[in-house]
Amino acid sequence: MKRRDFLKGTAGIGLGAGAMAALNAAGMMPVTRSAEADTMPTATTITPTAETVMAAPLPHLPKSFLWGASTSSYQIEGAVAEDGRQPSIWDVFAHQPGRIADGATGDVACDHYHRYAGDIDLLAQAGLQAYRFSIAWPRVMPTGRGEVNAKGLDFYDRLTDRLLEKGIQPWACLYHWDLPQALQAQGGWTNREIAGWFTDYALATVKRLGDRVKHWAMFNEPSVHAIFGHAIGNHAPGLTGWQNYVAAQHHQNLAQGMALAALRETHRGLVLGTVFSLQPVHPATDRDIDKAAAIRFDAVWNRANLDPLFKGQYPDVLAASFAPLVKAGDLDTIHQKVDFLGVNYYGRAHVVDDPNSVLSGATFGPLPPGTPVTSMGWPVEPDGLVELLLDIKKNYHNPITYVTENGAGYDDPAPQDGTVSDPQRAAFIQMHAEAAAQAIAQGCALKGYFVWSLLDNFEWAEGMRRRFGVVHVDFQTQQRMPKLSYHLLAKLAQRQA
């Protein structure tokens, strides 16, 4: 899941009546922010109540619509040195002073490695039909290559079997940023050979689990990993510079294509796809230089993933940057059939020209007035999801799509009477469910929704201080407690059942 430390804005294509009803019922009145403001409005300006959120009308979605929750290995598993697991780049990065906002690490996180059975029970109790989790490469191949660690795969065996016992579809993601540190020492994603290493890892993992796990995503948000981990440096492995970004992006694309081709050749009956972080991009002003910046930013954030996969080419504005790395046959390898596209959506990007930005001279600009925000300062704009899905329909032949992440970080109150009241997050989920219904009504091949996240967790560079879960986690006792948003999600899922 991406965690952007920049500003994002909103623009209106217009919410439908159902989403507007949810917005009004939730009491989510817009707040304003001027272009000159130094600070983002906080979520305290949005004051829905539990009663109004739970009483709001539910969206009309197909009975077949899939409801699930997502997590990632380093953010929840803990047990970083158990059963043969070796360090990942995030283990190393998180232990470097000053890298994580609150000094936390993923050493224990949610202790999901030992508590997975109870966490799966929470999925089942909510009536969720699917669970998207990621597999830790350093558990499966501790040094990234060569011998497979059977004990590491044993954990995912147990996890898979428990999910199936509870009637929940396992959706596995092969890479959610926790690269084995041993591979980083050999250049990591800046080394072209990693495409083959990743394919070997994918084949070994699917060989063990593919008899029961049918849905496989190759990557989670390769553009975010390339941008924040390799260009800006505030995510692991902490590299900076445009050339590192280009190398990491291309080699992830190449690894994705190689793995898709290899898995399709060696296995039958799998549902293969990948997951991108996508957001509509708009210029923050009417200036021509900001309009040009928006085109460049869109290419870096969105099209550098979408265009090679679906069209076999890089965007024109990036072609010269990628040309030195693209060898004969690369784009054919990357241009693979996928059975689904996972879309992680949190909001739009409103950008401005910035000659000092490593991101092709573009960066996030100020939010327009009247933009509700989360406590992260991220805009609440469910209509952007409709805009995004219509763009995918128009430009990429309307592939089967799932929202594989969508959620909100809010400063939750302390637990009281056995629950956590988070009506803001519940309203956020409800509005995006309504947006999903609108997109389907306009012909988008959207088939399901996975909330981010099942659990409060280690939130990358933010540490433990930001909470996105629909289940509260006390990180001292590891006690789980469902929130209001969990009950709203259960109501949505069971309505469709």
Buried (B, 14 or more C-beta within 10 A) or exposed (E): BBBBEBBBBBBEEEBBEBBBBBBEBBBBEBBEBEEEEEEBBBBEEBEBBBEBBBEBEBBEBEEEBBBBBBBBBBBBBBBBEBBBBBBBBBBBBBBEEEBBBEEBBBBBBBBBBBBBEEBBEBBBEBBBBBBBBBBBBBBBBBBBBEEBBEEBBBBBBEBBEBBBEBEBBBBBBBBBBBBBBBBBEBEBBBBBEBBBBBBBBBBBBBBBBBEEBBBBBBBBBBBBBBBBBBBBBBBBBBBBEBBBBBBBBBBBBBBBBBBBBBBBEEBEEBBBBBBBBBBBBBBBBEEEBBBBBBBBBBBBBBBBBBBBBBBBBBBEBBEEBBEEBBEEEBBEBBBBEBBBBBBBBBBBBBBBBBEEBBBBBBBBBBBBEEBBBBBBBBBBBBBBBBBBBBBBBEEBEBBBBBBBBBBBBBBBEEBEEEBBBBBBBBBBBBBBBBBBBBBBEEEBBBBBBBBBBBBBBBBBBBBBEBBBBBBBBEBEEBEBBBBBBBBBBBBBBEBBE
